[in-house]
Amino acid sequence: MKSNHHQKKRKSFSYGGEPAELKSLLSAFGLAERCCLDALSPLVVFTRMLVVGACFLISVPTFAEGGVSVQGTRIIYPQNAKEQTVRVSNSSTTASFLVQSWVEDAHGKKSDDFVVTPPLFLSTPGRENTLRLLFTGASLPQYKESLYYFVTKQIPSEDKKELEGKNILKVALATRIKLFVRPDDLAVAREDAPSLLSFTHVSSGLDIYNPTPYYLTLTHLNANGHALNDIMVNPNEHSYEKAPADVNMVVLKSLDDYGAETKQLQYTIK
């Protein structure tokens, strides 16, 4: 009799090229063919000299001497869209990078709700590549945005001749930007959302209520001359900020869909 129990298959990395191409690609970056691409964070490679790789998450995808960057500081994914494209550019004039991309959930864990293709590719100097982002997860709420993070990691190429006999620190940099899945026909227009915030006195601080279906990032918060921390308030939720008890007014700016700051807004504290 056949068993009704099915073993869960382990997900494996898929590369679009021939095995020989993958072996050559990994070799160019000093990685062994048996290297598990799912575990490239942090990247640690040892050869006859010391080569150490570390992974750093950064919020601004630009680099002083050129490197790989993602266009924009956030991605808006229409909930009913089949896919969304993401442009990734290499601003270096000399260096190539192995680029790996994936999506994390709101808690920073890798998510299977999205497929990024290609998940791994070679970015050559001055080249722009287009990635496809496809939602494959279960149904999401229709009344508010859902939050994910899009991550790209760049691993610099390795010239074995230049590294011969040297101790080298090899650094893999990762860029992590917000990815908002937005349903159609939400009750409030995105540009009107920040004006609907409310501020209320609570013990030793302020309660910030976001009654809208959008994630709102607030910057330059100031309560009667007291600077407050920047904060992101979730849809239909409350957040707390420490503030003196005698403040009665808050001014702030918000970030729009392009990551740009809006005009200054003013609120009376209840």
C-alpha positions as CSV (number, residue, x, y, z in Angstrom):
1,M,0.0,0.0,0.0
2,K,1.3,3.4,-0.9
3,S,1.8,5.8,2.0
4,N,-0.3,9.0,2.1
5,H,2.6,10.8,3.7
6,H,4.8,13.0,1.5
7,Q,8.2,14.2,2.5
8,K,8.7,17.9,2.2
9,K,11.3,18.5,-0.6
10,R,14.1,20.8,0.2
11,K,14.2,23.9,-2.0
12,S,17.3,24.1,-4.2
13,F,19.0,27.0,-6.0
14,S,18.1,27.3,-9.6
15,Y,20.5,28.8,-12.1
16,G,19.4,29.4,-15.7
17,G,22.7,28.6,-17.4
18,E,24.6,25.4,-18.0
19,P,26.4,23.7,-15.1
20,A,29.8,24.6,-16.6
21,E,28.8,28.3,-16.7
22,L,27.8,28.2,-13.1
23,K,31.1,26.5,-12.1
24,S,33.0,29.2,-14.1
25,L,31.0,32.0,-12.6
26,L,31.6,30.8,-9.0
27,S,35.3,30.2,-9.8
28,A,35.7,33.9,-10.9
29,F,34.6,35.0,-7.5
30,G,36.7,32.6,-5.5
31,L,33.8,30.4,-4.5
32,A,33.9,26.6,-4.5
33,E,31.5,24.8,-6.8
34,R,30.0,23.1,-3.7
35,C,29.4,26.5,-2.1
36,C,25.8,26.7,-0.8
37,L,24.5,29.9,-2.5
38,D,21.7,30.0,0.1
39,A,24.3,30.6,2.8
40,L,26.3,33.4,1.3
41,S,25.5,35.6,4.3
42,P,28.1,36.0,5.7
43,L,30.4,35.0,2.9
44,V,33.6,33.3,4.3
45,V,36.2,32.0,1.9
46,F,39.6,30.8,2.9
47,T,42.4,30.2,0.3
48,R,46.2,29.9,0.9
49,M,46.1,33.5,2.0
50,L,43.4,34.8,4.4
51,V,40.3,36.0,2.6
52,V,37.4,36.9,4.8
53,G,34.0,38.0,3.6
54,A,31.4,39.8,5.7
55,C,27.9,41.0,4.9
56,F,26.6,44.4,5.9
57,L,23.0,45.6,5.4
58,I,22.9,49.3,4.4
59,S,19.9,51.6,3.8
60,V,21.3,53.8,1.1
61,P,22.2,51.9,-2.1
62,T,25.1,54.1,-3.2
63,F,28.9,53.6,-2.9
64,A,31.7,56.2,-3.1
65,E,33.9,54.2,-5.5
66,G,31.2,52.6,-7.6
67,G,29.2,49.4,-7.0
68,V,25.8,47.8,-7.5
69,S,22.7,49.9,-6.6
70,V,19.0,49.4,-6.8
71,Q,16.9,52.2,-8.5
72,G,14.8,53.9,-5.9
73,T,14.5,53.5,-2.1
74,R,11.3,51.5,-2.1
75,I,9.2,49.3,-4.4
76,I,5.4,49.6,-4.8
77,Y,4.0,46.3,-6.0
78,P,0.3,46.5,-7.1
79,Q,-1.4,43.5,-5.4
80,N,-3.1,42.4,-8.6
81,A,0.0,42.8,-10.8
82,K,1.6,39.7,-12.4
83,E,5.1,41.0,-11.8
84,Q,7.1,44.1,-11.1
85,T,10.5,45.0,-12.6
86,V,13.5,46.2,-10.5
87,R,16.5,47.9,-12.2
88,V,20.0,47.1,-10.7
89,S,23.0,49.1,-12.0
90,N,26.8,48.7,-11.6
91,S,28.3,52.1,-11.5
92,S,31.9,50.8,-11.3
93,T,34.0,51.2,-14.4
94,T,36.4,48.4,-13.5
95,A,34.8,45.9,-11.2
96,S,32.3,43.0,-11.8
97,F,30.0,41.7,-9.0
98,L,28.1,38.6,-8.4
99,V,24.6,39.8,-7.4
100,Q,22.2,37.7,-5.4
101,S,18.6,38.9,-4.7
102,W,15.8,37.7,-2.5
103,V,12.7,39.0,-0.5
104,E,12.3,39.0,3.3
105,D,9.1,39.3,5.3
106,A,8.3,42.2,7.7
107,H,10.3,40.3,10.4
108,G,13.5,40.0,8.3
109,K,13.1,36.3,7.4
110,K,13.5,35.1,3.9
111,S,10.1,34.8,2.3
112,D,8.8,32.3,-0.3
113,D,6.0,34.7,-1.2
114,F,8.1,36.2,-4.0
115,V,10.3,34.8,-6.7
116,V,13.2,37.0,-8.0
117,T,14.5,36.2,-11.4
118,P,17.3,35.9,-12.0
119,P,18.2,35.2,-8.4
120,L,21.9,35.3,-9.2
121,F,23.7,37.0,-12.0
122,L,27.0,38.6,-13.0
123,S,26.9,42.5,-13.1
124,T,29.7,43.8,-15.3
125,P,31.1,47.4,-15.2
126,G,28.7,50.0,-16.3
127,R,25.9,47.5,-16.9
128,E,22.2,47.8,-15.9
129,N,20.2,44.7,-15.3
130,T,16.5,44.2,-15.0
131,L,15.1,41.8,-12.4
132,R,11.6,40.4,-12.4
133,L,9.7,40.3,-9.1
134,L,6.8,37.9,-9.0
135,F,4.3,37.4,-6.1
136,T,3.6,33.6,-5.6
137,G,2.3,33.7,-2.0
138,A,-1.2,33.3,-0.5
139,S,-3.8,36.0,-0.6
140,L,-2.9,39.2,1.3
141,P,-5.3,41.6,3.0
142,Q,-7.3,43.7,0.5
143,Y,-7.9,46.6,2.9
144,K,-4.3,47.6,3.6
145,E,-0.7,47.4,2.4
146,S,1.6,44.5,3.3
147,L,5.3,45.0,4.0
148,Y,8.2,43.0,2.7
149,Y,11.9,43.9,2.1
150,F,13.8,43.4,-1.2
151,V,17.5,42.6,-0.7
152,T,20.4,42.5,-3.2
153,K,23.9,41.4,-2.2
154,Q,26.9,42.2,-4.2
155,I,30.0,40.1,-4.0
156,P,33.2,41.6,-5.6
157,S,35.2,39.6,-8.2
158,E,38.5,38.2,-7.2
159,D,41.8,38.4,-9.2
160,K,43.8,35.5,-7.9
161,K,47.1,36.9,-9.3
162,E,46.6,40.2,-7.4
163,L,45.7,38.3,-4.2
164,E,48.7,36.0,-4.3
165,G,50.6,36.2,-1.0
166,K,48.4,38.9,0.4
167,N,46.0,39.1,3.4
168,I,42.7,40.5,1.9
169,L,39.4,41.5,3.6
170,K,36.7,40.7,1.1
171,V,33.4,42.4,1.8
172,A,30.0,41.6,0.4
173,L,27.6,44.5,0.7
174,A,23.8,44.1,0.8
175,T,21.1,46.7,0.1
176,R,17.7,46.3,1.8
177,I,14.8,48.4,0.7
178,K,11.1,48.4,1.6
179,L,8.7,46.5,-0.6
180,F,5.0,47.5,-0.2
181,V,2.3,45.3,-1.7
182,R,-0.6,47.7,-2.3
183,P,-4.2,46.6,-3.1
184,D,-6.2,48.5,-5.6
185,D,-9.0,51.0,-4.8
186,L,-8.0,51.7,-1.2
187,A,-10.4,54.0,0.7
188,V,-7.8,56.8,1.1
189,A,-5.5,58.3,-1.6
190,R,-1.8,57.8,-0.8
191,E,-1.0,61.5,-0.9
192,D,-3.8,62.3,1.6
193,A,-2.7,59.7,4.2
194,P,-0.2,61.7,6.2
195,S,-2.7,64.5,7.0
196,L,-5.0,61.9,8.7
197,L,-2.5,61.1,11.5
198,S,-3.5,61.9,15.0
199,F,-1.4,62.6,18.1
200,T,-2.6,62.0,21.7
201,H,-1.0,62.5,25.1
202,V,-0.2,59.3,26.9
203,S,2.0,58.5,29.9
204,S,5.5,60.0,29.3
205,G,4.9,60.5,25.6
206,L,2.7,60.6,22.5
207,D,0.4,58.1,20.9
208,I,0.6,58.3,17.1
209,Y,-2.4,56.7,15.3
210,N,-2.4,55.9,11.6
211,P,-6.0,55.3,10.5
212,T,-5.0,54.8,6.9
213,P,-4.2,51.6,4.9
214,Y,-0.7,52.7,4.2
215,Y,2.7,52.4,5.9
216,L,3.7,55.9,6.8
217,T,7.4,56.9,7.4
218,L,7.6,60.1,9.4
219,T,10.7,62.2,9.5
220,H,11.9,65.5,11.2
221,L,9.3,65.1,14.0
222,N,9.4,68.0,16.3
223,A,7.1,68.7,19.3
224,N,7.3,72.3,20.5
225,G,11.0,72.4,19.8
226,H,11.8,68.9,21.1
227,A,13.2,66.6,18.3
228,L,11.6,63.2,18.2
229,N,12.8,60.0,16.4
230,D,11.9,59.2,12.9
231,I,9.4,56.4,12.8
232,M,7.3,54.2,10.5
233,V,3.7,53.7,11.6
234,N,1.9,50.6,10.4
235,P,-1.6,50.8,8.8
236,N,-4.5,51.1,11.2
237,E,-2.1,50.9,14.2
238,H,-0.7,53.0,17.0
239,S,2.9,53.9,17.7
240,Y,4.5,55.5,20.8
241,E,7.1,58.3,21.0
242,K,8.6,59.7,24.2
243,A,7.9,63.4,24.6
244,P,7.6,66.0,27.3
245,A,4.1,66.2,28.9
246,D,3.6,69.9,28.1
247,V,3.9,69.8,24.3
248,N,0.8,70.7,22.4
249,M,1.9,70.7,18.7
250,V,3.8,68.4,16.4
251,V,5.4,69.2,13.0
252,L,6.8,66.6,10.6
253,K,7.5,65.4,7.1
254,S,6.6,62.1,5.5
255,L,8.1,60.1,2.7
256,D,6.2,59.5,-0.5
257,D,6.2,56.6,-2.9
258,Y,9.5,57.7,-4.3
259,G,11.2,58.1,-0.9
260,A,11.1,62.0,-1.2
261,E,10.0,64.1,1.7
262,T,6.7,65.8,1.6
263,K,6.0,69.3,2.7
264,Q,5.9,70.0,6.4
265,L,2.7,69.1,8.2
266,Q,1.4,70.4,11.5
267,Y,-0.8,68.6,14.1
268,T,-2.4,69.6,17.3
269,I,-1.9,67.1,20.2
270,K,-5.1,66.0,21.8
